[in-house]
Amino acid sequence: MNIFKNPEDESVSREIDRLDAEVERIRKQQDTCLRRKKELMATEKPTEGVFFHEEIHSLQMEALRLEVEAETRRKKINRLRLGYES
């Protein structure tokens, strides 16, 4: 059953599907960054002078960047669903 009334509705639906897939991919990348950051934090040994502060900071910045990317796409999906964009 086709719930779409015209081809434009179908293209919006495809765009939403594409953006959802991107959000999922970005979330996986973010999880990988956060998992790696956690591993580095766990393996630091301050008493022995083993620190990974630069790597941890870079991973945190990357995770935050990915969060913004995902949120931007999520907002675009919402605008598409509300009909503000086509």
Secondary structure, DSSP 8 states (H G I E B T S, - for coil): ----SSHHHHHHHHHHHHHHHHHHHHHHHHHHHHHHHHHHHHH-BGGGTB--HHHHHHHHHHHHHHHHHHHHHHHHHHHHHHTS--
